[in-house]
């Protein structure tokens, strides 16, 4: 039996009695921790995959120690610029021993989600049809107004007056 858990922004595949190093947890060593973010559980058959998490499933672990990982070196360089920077640090980690995997949780039911998605889709389609009908009628009225404006412009073109400037000459 194994599970895939998520902690500290990373995912870990664990089984019973595994010892893993994860990002620092706030608890003290010797305490038990319950990890609720379980993504996958497999037990002699098809794995149960969450969407994204499995509801009710958890993994119990014991904190062995709070320690620091090996040193990480960061080296930055820009060639031909005489720019070199060397820096390093040791990341804080927590060593965990997996005690048990509780698969009492069930996969989040897709039927409920699909029903809600279907109703959302139906309402969206009815809204779209209503808006398309409205836009069609507004397009027709706009087209009518444009046609009326064109006829008015054509009628006024023939009636243009000649302008007379202050000096009395026609332009």
Number of C-alpha atoms within 10 A of each C-alpha: 13 16 25 17 20 18 15 9 7 9 14 15 14 20 19 16 12 13 17 17 19 19 17 16 17 8 13 14 15 12 11 17 18 14 15 18 20 27 23 22 26 15 11 7 7 8 13 17 18 19 13 12 19 22 19 15 22 22 22 17 24 19 21 18 17 20 14 16 14 10 10 11 11 10 10 11 11 9 8 6 7 8 9 10 10 9 9 10 12 12 13 15 17 21 21 24 21 21 18 19 21 15 20 11 16 14 20 16 11 10 9 10 11 11 11 12 12 12 12 12 12 12 12 12 12 12 12 12 12 12 12 12 12 12 12 12 12 12 12 12 12 12 12 12 12 12 12 12 12 12 12 11 11 11 11 11 10 8 8 8 8 8 10 10 9 7 6 8 8 9 7
